[in-house]
Amino acid sequence: MIENLVIVESPAKAKTIEKFLGKDFRVISSFGHIRDLSKKNLGIDIENDFAPDYEIPKEKTKVVSELRKAASDAKKIWIASDEDREGEAIAWHLVNVLKLDLASTNRIVFHEITKDAISNAVENPRQVDMNLVNSQQARRILDRLVGFEISPVLWKKVQPSLSAGRVQSVAVRLIVEREREIFSFKSESSFRVNAVFRIDPLNGEKAIIRAEASRRFPDEKDALKFLELCNISQYKVTGISIKPGTRSPAPPFTTSTLQQEAYRKLGFSVAQTMAVAQKLYEAGKITYMRTDSTNLSRLALAKSREVIISEYGEKYSKTRQFKTKTKGAQEAHEAIRPAYPDASSVSGNQNEKKLYELIWKRTIASQMADAQVEKTIISIDMNNSPVTFTATGEVIKFDGFLKVYTESTDQENNDEERYILPTVKQGMPLYYDTITAAQKFTSPPPRYT
């Protein structure tokens, strides 16, 4: 007899968990779902309150017979599929197919594959959560109803083997609506005037100021007229405004923010990001990669603080707990973070190392002090025109979290924000180096990344 049989979703996870549980436990894998809706009549009895008709697919019969044999030899069975609704449905299907008692079967979940998390799960088993199971069944039935009805229309009208459904149909609509906005966009042009000023008329290579004219000109004729005025004008500094400010770190990763940032910083596709994250999770290196929470556990907060103080010093540490803005987010779950925050790198292939480093940096940066910046705005007047020039720059006084990580955006900000301005005084004369007028066109909304 097997003392304890633990059933998990993936074989990679089974190896890692068996290491932590010891000799009284045998861990086997269900290789994902073991049942699905039958292919006959949609697999749904629409007349009978949408009752699902489940069957074991041919490719799963061998796995199911092995699971049945192992279950019949076990004194105690633990189901440790993932903690999302798909994992809960797998647990429910296992209970049904292996003819287990729903009330007495131990369902265990853990957010990370570490010894503490697994021991804690075994000490606190629960029953299968039927609300999550029903949520997954509703999703699967909707997939089948919408997909089976719309896909054949696509095959006739567009091309064979396309699939439509609950998600694709909505995504296509969003893309089409954006494309129509782009088609109907009327581009407008104007001339933007930029100048490079020197403080010293003879040697100003180091002390240059880049500035933009306060007015844009509708056509080339007006722009040329203004450039002629610039050519004979005298310039002086008429205003210096220095505003202190702060920049705060981004919260730890959720599934969607990890996908976006891995695309921007590493060039990973969504599928690639999730496949690499799955491997890291199953090897016990990161927490579960499907989450909409930005929450971190008390242990993670304490460990991150220790790492920051030892690596960068006390002044770089600022413990924060982020609250998820998404309606209906699962706050009990954690954000995606390293299972062991004190490990800044891991073994594995290049993609695993890169994604882990990104997750580690984002998590650690979220617990670091704000960056202290100083934003400077210099106003430059002309003696022959009411048009003024404005130069903007930013000086980082204390780097804080920027020492570790900066979040990317789809449209990266102009570098002028980070440009450091030389020291100037009120009334100081300036000498132009170059003044150029460039035609700029308004842009349509971008296509989605």
Secondary structure, DSSP 8 states (H G I E B T S, - for coil): -EEEEEEES-HHHHHHHHHHH-TTEEEEE--S-S-EE-SGGGGEEGGGTTEE-EE--GGGHHHHHHHHHHHHTEEEEEE---SSHHHHHHHHHHHHHTT--TTTSEE---SS-SHHHHHHHHHS-B---HHHHHHHHHHHHHHHHHHHHHHHHHHHHT-TT----TTHHHHHHHHHHHHHHHHH----EEEEEEEEEESSSS--SSSEEEEEES--BSSHHHHHHHHHHHHH--EEEEEEEEEEEEE-----B-HHHHHHHHHHHH---HHHHHHHHHHHHHTTSB--S--------HHHHHHHHHHHHHHH-GGGB--------STT--TTS--B-BSSTT-S---S-HHHHHHHHHHHHHHHHHTB--EEEEEEEEEEEESS-S-EEEEEEEEEEE-GGGGT-----SS---GGGG-------TT-EEEEEEEEEEEEE--------
